[in-house]
Amino acid sequence: MTIAAILKDKGDDVVSLPRTATVGQALALLADKRIGAVPVVDGAAVVGIFSERDVVYGLATYGPAALDRILADVMTQPVQSVTPKEPVIGALSLMTRRRIRHLPVVEGERMVGFVSIGDLVKYRIDRIEADAAAMRDYIQTA
């Protein structure tokens, strides 16, 4: 079970913002897409993550003027990322250790996907349920 399997089901369409976008623009995107975080990019490279936690940090640091700051001022960096070949359990372990909820999926310098801890947990639960159903079917036919 690798991250590639999750991206196969989820798709690789990723919403992102440039580091020069404002916090206000990022908040509008998060609200519109009903998402909790967005990767911040410079060209094709992921240079940060902007999440709800960064909103709190920005408001605590800059007050209401935080809405006019650029993402580079408040985003979380450096970025933790995984490759499509990363096992799901490895990505879950990384997220738990680093206390993060979102990971860009990269190949070389290019982002090919974005996964949340919810995506990984859902995938694991679905696999466990499928394995349990297969075991029940096997036992009933044996």
LINZI-V329957 format. One record per run of one state. SS is the DSSP state (H for helix, E for strand, - for the rest). FROM is the first residue (numbers start at 1). TO is the last residue. If there is no record, write none. Layout:
SS_FROM_TO, SS_FROM_TO
This chain:
-_1_1, E_2_2, H_3_10, -_11_15, E_16_18, -_19_21, E_22_22, H_23_33, -_34_36, E_37_42, -_43_44, E_45_51, H_52_68, -_69_69, E_70_70, H_71_74, -_75_75, E_76_76, -_77_80, E_81_82, -_83_86, E_87_87, H_88_98, -_99_101, E_102_107, -_108_109, E_110_116, H_117_141, -_142_142
